[in-house]
Amino acid sequence: MTTIESQDLTIAGVLQSFYVVPDYQREYVWETDQVEQLLGDIFGELGSRAEGAVPEYFIGSIVVCPGPSGVLELIDGQQRMTTIYVALCAIRDHLVELRQTPPGALGAQIAATSTDVNGQDHYRLRMDLQYEDSGGMLQRLAAQDSDNYPVEKLTRSMANIHNAYLTARSFLQREFGLNSEATRAFYGYLTNRVKLIRIQTQDVAKALKVFETINDRGVGLDSMDLLKNLLFMKASRDNFEKLKVTWKELQDTIFAMGEKPLRFLRYFIFSNYDVDVLREDEIYGWLTKHEALCGYANNPLAFAKELVASASAYRNFFSGKDQNGNANRFLENMQYLGGKAARQHLILLLGGRHLTGELFDRLCSEVENLFFCYVITREPTRDFERDFVRWAAELRQVKTSDQFEKFVAERFTSARIALSSRFLDAMRRLTSKSVQKYRLRYILAKLTQFVELEAYGESEGTRWLNRYINGGFEIEHILPENPSSEAVSEFGGGDLDELAQRLGNLVLAEKSINASLGNRPYSKKRHVYLQSQLLLTRVLPERPKIGSNTRIDRTVAALSPFDSWNADAIERRQCLLADLAWRAWGIVGGVSSVQSTEVIV
């Protein structure tokens, strides 16, 4: 044959050959909407024909190359071909359910006998998925046995294939119901008038190159699929199995953390190469232009393994752990601060994976402090993503403690100082209505923890913010949200609804204490606050007397107690907490919390 052979074929013509999807290919991923659209488009074209006219309908192209035993390896077009194959199984089963004999050609389009060079007959499916996750689901559909497999044992690919079958069955039932003749007409149109172009090359390398050209710049496929193809195109056939296993590990890692593959790939590039701006639709183009820089041409397997290592670290960072999977208090804090949406900081963390454990811990602390400054001052997300991208390039060059300190001073410290006035203003105006509830809990927990770190030093009881967030403490409104008449009278004037939501009116308290306080006035709450184990709560009515010039004394000296509670008290406590936040998040002199808690008084 010539180097590339192109044929315009009907589905019937296509299915005169046998196909295998190699085990290194992407698994079947089509969902209900895509299956519905393909079948609906074909049916719509059939329904729009003029009387006596049978128009052709083109559904794209496939790329194949010769495989073993006379089969064709399907390099591109698996999603469409698998869907068509599943639809044929569904048509057969729909007709059988109507107690009709399926068309004679249909069975041979699902499975048929071929004869090898030795004259031996082999009964095989027209479509064979060789990747492990397919789990033999096509064989089960072909054998009309797909319903006898435990749902809990289905892989993602098996579930998608089975869903495609159920979607096709539902489509046939909805459009044709008990009308077997209409079902046959649809089959006849599908197999005889629906066409595609089959592009056949001499070998897999040329087929992969054609695949890349057809899908240039991500048309029809995203950059992750194209990158996979690119790596296989550069790999030797001997490494296909290793590359397949590595790529599956990458896919499983990304899937397990629920991340978008292209976001991970974009952050991977930001953290490893000097790139300032890159949109998701530009990723593949960038990779092809920087082949030598990335090194995937010379060693595609090593590049894939680096992707896996980065994805594993990414997953750990996002779940509050260091790259080795150990709990990291500052990354745990980022979960409480950023919720599920915060990811920009992962660029820097990926760029700092080479740091020693101590320096990486410092980096995480600096990231938490600055991220909070950005959030509380409402710095645009695009701005701090831009900063983190640029800083990641500098961080990769940091090798020593001195270089790290210089990097922190020039980037983190200066950024916090630049935001210091806005930070203080934001904290002095903060209310429970101006931030998300999970973030408000983070703020109160962080302030409470900071006071205890200053007073008691670092211990298992004080180092983890989780204790203050999930340790049975609730947000207590000192002026109740629904105050009793006695509480209103004692409090005095002011906008009670607004004042009740101010940060200065909020404190953490044990669930039992919070329940007992109710909507009573401050004068009847004071003695209860004294029973709290939290120092910031206990100092509300009076300072504890521990000794003379002890660490605790020096800590509570700056925490003024309140004999009464009114609008002025809320304002004064709001300013007090803002000043406390100034230190807790390392604004003063740029000192990070991990440094300040190491000082033993």
C-alpha positions in Angstrom: 0.0 0.0 0.0 1.0 3.6 -0.3 2.3 5.5 2.7 -1.2 6.8 3.5 -4.4 5.4 2.1 -7.7 7.2 2.5 -11.0 5.6 1.9 -14.6 7.0 2.0 -16.6 4.1 3.6 -20.0 3.4 5.0 -20.3 1.9 8.4 -21.0 -1.4 6.7 -17.8 -1.0 4.7 -15.8 -0.1 7.8 -17.1 -3.1 9.7 -15.9 -5.6 7.1 -12.6 -5.3 8.9 -11.6 -6.1 12.5 -10.3 -3.4 14.8 -8.4 -3.3 18.1 -7.9 -0.3 20.3 -4.3 -0.6 21.6 -3.7 -0.8 25.3 -1.9 2.6 25.3 -4.9 4.4 24.0 -7.2 6.6 25.9 -10.1 4.7 27.5 -13.7 5.2 26.5 -14.9 8.5 28.0 -18.1 9.5 26.2 -21.0 10.3 28.4 -24.8 10.4 27.9 -24.9 13.7 26.2 -22.3 12.8 23.6 -23.9 9.4 22.8 -27.4 11.1 22.6 -26.0 13.7 20.2 -24.4 11.3 17.8 -27.5 9.1 17.6 -29.8 12.1 17.5 -27.9 13.7 14.7 -28.0 10.6 12.6 -31.8 10.2 13.3 -32.3 13.8 12.5 -30.6 13.4 9.1 -32.7 10.4 8.4 -35.9 12.2 9.4 -35.2 15.2 7.2 -34.8 13.3 4.0 -37.1 14.1 1.1 -39.5 11.4 -0.2 -37.4 8.7 -1.9 -34.1 10.4 -1.1 -31.6 8.8 1.2 -28.9 11.4 2.0 -25.4 10.4 3.2 -24.3 11.6 6.6 -20.6 12.1 7.4 -19.4 11.5 11.0 -15.7 12.3 10.7 -12.6 10.2 10.2 -10.6 7.4 11.9 -6.9 6.7 11.7 -5.7 3.1 11.6 -2.5 1.0 10.9 -2.0 -2.7 10.4 -1.9 -4.8 13.5 -1.2 -8.4 14.3 -3.3 -11.2 12.7 -4.8 -9.1 10.0 -6.6 -6.6 12.4 -6.4 -2.8 12.2 -5.1 -0.9 15.2 -7.4 2.1 15.8 -5.2 5.1 16.6 -7.9 7.8 16.3 -11.7 7.6 16.4 -12.2 5.2 19.2 -14.9 7.2 20.9 -17.1 7.3 17.7 -16.3 3.7 16.7 -17.0 2.3 20.1 -20.3 4.2 20.3 -21.4 2.9 16.9 -20.5 -0.6 17.9 -22.4 -0.3 21.1 -25.4 1.2 19.2 -25.4 -1.9 16.9 -25.6 -4.1 20.0 -28.5 -2.0 21.3 -30.4 -2.2 18.0 -30.0 -6.0 18.0 -31.2 -6.3 21.6 -34.1 -3.9 21.0 -35.4 -6.0 18.1 -34.9 -9.2 20.1 -37.0 -7.7 22.9 -39.7 -7.0 20.3 -39.5 -10.7 19.3 -38.1 -9.8 15.9 -35.2 -11.4 14.1 -32.4 -8.8 13.7 -31.2 -8.1 10.1 -28.9 -10.8 8.7 -25.9 -8.4 8.3 -26.1 -7.1 11.9 -24.7 -10.1 13.7 -21.6 -10.2 11.4 -21.0 -6.5 12.1 -20.8 -7.3 15.8 -18.7 -10.5 15.6 -17.5 -12.8 12.8 -15.1 -15.5 11.8 -11.8 -14.8 10.2 -9.3 -17.2 8.7 -5.6 -16.8 9.5 -2.6 -17.6 7.2 -2.6 -21.2 8.5 -6.2 -21.7 7.5 -7.4 -21.7 11.0 -10.8 -20.0 11.8 -11.1 -17.5 14.6 -14.3 -16.1 15.9 -13.7 -12.5 17.1 -15.4 -9.2 17.7 -15.3 -6.5 15.1 -14.1 -4.2 17.9 -11.7 -5.3 20.6 -10.6 -2.9 23.4 -7.2 -4.0 24.7 -6.7 -1.5 27.5 -7.2 -3.0 30.9 -10.0 -0.8 32.2 -12.3 -1.9 29.4 -12.9 -5.1 31.5 -14.3 -7.1 28.7 -17.5 -4.9 28.6 -17.7 -5.0 24.8 -17.5 -8.8 24.9 -20.4 -8.9 27.4 -22.5 -6.6 25.2 -21.7 -8.7 22.2 -22.8 -11.8 24.2 -25.8 -10.0 25.6 -24.5 -10.5 29.1 -23.7 -7.0 30.2 -26.4 -6.8 33.0 -24.9 -9.7 34.9 -21.8 -7.8 36.2 -21.8 -6.2 39.7 -22.1 -2.4 39.3 -19.6 -1.9 42.2 -16.9 -3.7 40.2 -17.2 -1.6 37.1 -14.1 0.5 36.1 -14.7 4.0 34.8 -14.4 2.8 31.2 -16.7 -0.2 31.8 -19.2 2.1 33.4 -19.0 4.6 30.4 -19.4 1.8 27.9 -22.4 0.3 29.8 -23.9 3.7 30.1 -23.5 4.3 26.3 -25.4 1.0 25.8 -28.2 2.0 28.1 -28.4 5.4 26.5 -28.7 3.8 23.1 -31.4 1.5 24.3 -33.3 4.4 25.8 -32.9 6.3 22.6 -34.4 3.5 20.6 -37.3 3.0 23.0 -38.1 6.7 23.0 -37.9 7.2 19.2 -39.3 3.9 17.9 -41.0 2.1 20.8 -42.7 -1.0 19.5 -42.2 -0.1 15.9 -39.8 -2.7 14.6 -39.9 -1.5 11.0 -38.8 2.0 12.1 -36.0 0.4 14.1 -34.9 -1.5 11.0 -35.0 1.6 8.9 -32.8 3.4 11.4 -30.4 0.5 11.3 -30.4 0.4 7.5 -29.6 4.1 7.3 -26.9 3.9 10.0 -25.1 1.0 8.3 -25.5 2.0 4.6 -25.6 5.8 4.5 -23.6 7.0 7.5 -20.0 7.4 6.3 -16.6 8.2 7.6 -13.1 8.5 6.1 -10.7 5.7 7.1 -7.1 6.9 6.9 -4.7 3.9 6.9 -0.9 4.2 7.3 1.9 1.7 7.1 2.9 1.7 10.8 1.9 3.2 14.2 4.5 6.0 14.1 2.9 7.4 10.9 -0.6 6.9 12.3 0.3 8.8 15.4 1.7 11.6 13.3 -1.5 11.8 11.2 -3.5 11.8 14.5 -1.5 14.7 15.7 -2.0 16.6 12.4 -5.7 16.0 12.4 -6.0 17.2 16.0 -3.5 20.1 15.7 -4.0 22.7 18.5 -6.5 20.6 20.3 -9.3 20.5 17.7 -11.5 17.7 18.9 -9.2 16.6 21.7 -7.7 18.5 24.6 -4.0 19.0 25.3 -3.8 16.1 27.7 -4.9 13.6 25.0 -2.6 15.2 22.5 0.4 15.0 24.9 -0.3 11.3 25.4 -0.2 10.8 21.7 3.0 12.9 21.4 4.8 10.8 24.0 3.8 7.5 22.3 4.9 9.0 19.0 8.3 9.7 20.5 8.6 6.4 22.3 10.1 3.2 21.0 7.6 0.4 20.6 9.5 -1.5 23.3 8.6 1.2 25.8 4.9 1.3 25.0 3.9 -1.0 27.9 5.9 1.0 30.5 4.6 4.2 29.1 1.0 2.9 29.1 1.3 1.9 32.8 2.9 5.3 33.7 0.2 7.3 31.8 -2.6 5.3 33.5 -1.0 6.1 36.9 -1.0 9.8 35.9 -4.7 9.6 34.9 -5.7 7.7 38.1 -3.8 10.2 40.3 -5.5 13.2 38.6 -8.9 11.5 38.7 -8.6 10.5 42.4 -8.2 14.1 43.5 -11.0 15.4 41.2 -8.8 17.8 39.4 -9.2 19.0 35.9 -6.3 17.5 33.9 -5.6 20.7 31.9 -5.3 22.8 35.1 -2.8 20.3 36.5 -0.8 20.3 33.2 -0.8 24.1 33.1 0.4 24.4 36.7 3.0 21.7 36.0 4.4 23.9 33.2 4.3 27.1 35.3 6.2 25.4 38.1 8.9 23.7 36.0 9.6 26.2 33.2 10.0 30.0 32.8 6.5 30.7 31.5 4.5 33.8 32.6 1.2 33.4 30.7 -0.3 30.3 29.2 -4.0 29.5 28.5 -5.2 25.9 28.6 -5.9 26.0 24.8 -2.2 27.0 24.2 -0.7 24.1 26.3 -0.1 21.6 23.4 1.3 24.3 21.1 3.7 25.3 23.8 4.8 21.7 24.4 5.5 21.1 20.7 7.6 24.3 20.5 9.7 23.4 23.5 10.5 19.8 22.8 14.2 20.2 23.7 13.5 22.1 26.9 11.0 19.5 28.2 13.1 16.6 27.1 10.2 14.3 26.1 11.6 13.7 22.7 14.8 12.0 24.0 13.1 10.3 26.9 9.3 10.3 26.8 9.0 7.8 29.6 11.1 9.9 32.0 8.9 12.9 31.2 5.8 10.9 31.9 7.3 9.8 35.2 8.0 13.4 36.2 4.3 14.2 35.4 3.3 11.4 37.7 5.6 12.6 40.5 4.3 16.2 40.1 0.7 14.9 40.1 1.3 12.9 43.3 2.8 16.0 45.0 -0.1 18.1 43.7 -2.6 15.7 45.2 -0.8 15.7 48.5 -0.5 19.5 48.7 -4.2 19.9 47.9 -5.1 17.5 50.7 -3.0 19.3 53.3 0.1 17.1 53.1 3.7 17.5 52.0 4.9 15.8 48.9 5.7 12.6 50.8 2.1 12.3 52.1 2.9 13.6 55.7 0.5 16.0 57.4 1.6 19.6 57.1 -0.1 22.1 59.4 0.2 25.1 57.1 -1.2 23.2 54.1 -4.0 21.9 56.3 -4.7 25.5 57.2 -4.9 26.4 53.5 -7.8 23.9 53.2 -9.6 25.8 55.9 -8.7 29.2 54.4 -9.2 28.5 50.7 -11.9 25.9 50.7 -12.0 23.7 47.6 -11.4 26.5 45.1 -7.9 27.7 46.2 -5.3 26.2 43.9 -3.0 29.1 42.8 -0.6 28.4 45.6 0.1 24.9 44.3 2.2 26.5 41.5 4.7 27.7 44.1 4.6 24.5 46.1 5.4 22.5 43.0 8.2 24.8 42.3 9.6 24.3 45.8 9.6 20.5 46.0 13.4 20.5 46.0 13.6 22.4 49.3 14.7 20.7 52.5 11.8 19.7 54.9 12.5 22.7 57.1 12.6 25.2 54.3 9.6 23.7 52.6 7.7 24.1 55.9 8.7 27.7 56.0 7.5 28.1 52.4 4.1 26.7 53.3 3.8 29.1 56.3 4.7 32.0 54.0 2.2 30.9 51.4 -0.6 30.7 54.0 0.1 34.1 55.5 0.3 35.8 52.1 -2.7 34.0 50.7 -4.8 35.2 53.6 -3.5 38.8 53.0 -4.6 38.5 49.4 -8.0 37.1 50.3 -8.8 39.5 53.1 -7.8 42.6 51.0 -9.7 41.2 48.0 -6.7 41.1 45.7 -7.8 39.8 42.3 -7.2 36.1 41.8 -5.5 36.7 38.5 -3.0 39.0 40.2 -1.7 36.6 42.7 -1.7 33.7 40.3 0.5 35.9 38.1 2.8 36.6 41.1 3.1 32.9 42.0 3.9 32.0 38.5 6.8 34.5 38.3 8.0 33.6 41.8 8.1 29.9 41.0 10.8 30.5 38.4 12.9 32.2 41.0 12.2 29.6 43.7 13.5 26.8 41.5 16.9 28.5 41.7 17.0 28.6 45.5 19.4 26.0 46.9 20.6 27.4 50.3 19.0 28.8 53.4 20.5 32.2 52.7 19.0 32.2 49.2 15.7 31.2 50.6 15.7 34.0 53.2 16.5 36.5 50.4 13.7 35.1 48.3 11.2 35.3 51.2 12.2 38.9 52.0 12.0 40.1 48.4 8.7 38.4 47.6 6.6 37.4 50.6 7.6 40.0 53.1 7.5 42.9 50.7 4.2 41.8 49.4 2.7 41.6 52.9 4.1 45.0 53.8 2.7 46.5 50.6 -0.8 45.2 51.6 -0.4 46.1 55.3 -2.6 49.2 55.4 -5.3 47.5 53.4 -5.0 44.4 55.6 -5.5 46.4 58.8 -8.4 48.3 57.4 -10.1 45.1 56.2 -9.7 43.4 59.6 -11.1 46.5 61.4 -14.2 46.4 59.2 -14.6 42.6 59.0 -18.1 41.1 59.8 -19.5 37.6 59.5 -21.4 38.8 56.5 -18.3 39.9 54.6 -16.6 36.5 54.4 -17.7 32.9 53.9 -18.6 31.0 57.0 -15.8 28.5 56.6 -13.3 31.4 56.3 -14.7 33.1 59.3 -14.1 30.0 61.4 -10.6 29.9 60.0 -10.0 33.5 61.1 -11.3 33.0 64.6 -9.5 29.7 65.0 -6.2 31.2 63.8 -6.5 34.2 66.2 -7.3 31.8 69.1 -4.5 29.5 68.2 -2.0 32.4 67.9 -2.7 33.6 71.4 -2.2 30.1 72.8 1.0 29.6 70.9 2.3 32.9 72.4 1.2 32.0 75.9 1.9 28.2 76.1 4.4 27.6 73.3 4.1 24.9 70.6 2.7 21.5 71.6 0.5 18.9 70.0 -2.4 20.8 71.6 -1.6 24.1 70.0 0.2 23.5 66.7 -2.8 22.1 64.8 -5.5 24.5 63.7 -7.8 21.6 63.3 -8.3 21.4 67.1 -9.8 24.9 67.1 -11.9 24.4 64.0 -13.2 20.8 64.5 -12.6 20.4 68.3 -16.1 21.0 69.5 -16.0 24.8 69.4 -18.7 27.1 68.0 -18.9 30.7 67.1 -20.4 32.7 70.0 -22.0 36.1 69.5 -21.2 38.1 72.6 -24.1 40.4 71.8 -26.6 37.7 70.8 -28.0 37.7 67.3 -31.5 37.6 68.8 -30.9 39.3 72.2 -33.4 39.2 75.0 -35.0 42.5 76.1 -32.7 42.4 79.1 -29.6 42.1 76.8 -30.8 44.9 74.6 -31.4 47.2 77.6 -28.0 46.5 79.1 -26.1 46.9 75.7 -27.4 50.3 74.9 -27.8 52.0 71.5 -26.5 51.2 68.1 -27.5 49.1 65.1 -27.7 45.8 67.0 -28.0 43.6 63.8 -24.8 45.1 62.3 -22.9 45.2 65.6 -23.7 41.5 66.4 -22.0 40.4 63.2 -18.7 42.3 63.7 -15.5 40.4 64.3 -15.1 42.2 67.6 -18.4 40.6 68.8 -17.3 37.1 67.9 -15.4 34.5 69.9 -15.0 30.7 69.9 -16.5 28.8 72.8 -17.1 25.2 73.6 -20.4 23.8 72.4 -21.6 23.2 75.9 -20.7 26.8 76.9 -22.2 28.3 73.8 -25.5 26.4 74.4 -25.7 27.6 78.0 -25.1 31.3 77.1 -28.2 31.7 75.0 -29.4 35.3 74.4 -28.6 36.6 77.8 -26.8 39.9 78.5 -23.0 40.1 78.9 -23.3 40.6 82.7 -24.7 37.1 82.9 -22.3 35.6 80.5 -19.0 36.8 82.0 -18.6 34.0 84.6 -19.3 31.4 81.9 -16.5 32.7 79.6 -14.1 32.2 82.5 -14.8 28.4 82.3 -13.5 28.1 78.7 -10.3 26.3 78.0 -9.5 28.9 75.3 -7.4 31.8 76.5 -8.8 34.3 74.1 -12.3 33.5 75.4 -11.2 33.4 79.0 -9.7 36.9 78.9 -13.0 38.6 77.8 -14.2 39.4 81.4 -10.8 39.5 83.2 -7.1 38.7 82.8 -6.0 35.5 84.4 -3.4 35.9 87.1 -0.7 33.3 86.6 2.5 34.9 88.1 4.9 37.7 87.6 6.2 38.4 84.1 5.5 34.9 82.8 5.0 34.1 79.2 1.2 33.9 79.7 1.2 37.3 81.6 3.0 38.9 78.7 0.6 37.5 76.2 -2.6 38.6 78.0 -1.2 42.0 78.9 -2.1 43.2 75.4 -5.6 41.6 75.6 -7.8 44.1 77.4 -10.7 42.6 79.4 -14.2 44.2 79.2 -16.2 45.0 82.3 -19.3 45.8 80.2 -20.4 45.2 76.6 -21.6 47.9 74.2 -20.9 49.3 70.8 -17.7 50.9 72.1 -16.5 47.6 73.5 -17.1 45.9 70.2 -15.1 48.6 68.3 -12.2 48.4 70.8 -12.1 44.6 70.6 -12.3 44.7 66.8 -9.2 46.9 66.8 -7.5 44.6 69.3 -8.2 41.6 67.1 -7.0 43.5 64.0 -3.7 44.2 65.8 -3.5 40.6 66.8 -4.1 39.5 63.2 -1.3 41.9 62.2 1.1 39.7 64.2 -0.6 36.3 63.6 -0.3 36.6 59.8 3.2 38.0 59.9 2.5 41.5 58.8 4.7 43.1 61.5 8.2 43.1 60.2 7.3 40.3 57.9 7.7 37.7 60.7 6.0 34.4 59.8 4.1 32.4 62.3 6.5 29.5 62.0 9.3 31.8 63.2 7.5 33.6 65.9 6.3 30.4 67.6 9.9 29.1 67.8 10.8 31.7 70.4 10.8 30.3 73.9 10.3 32.9 76.6 
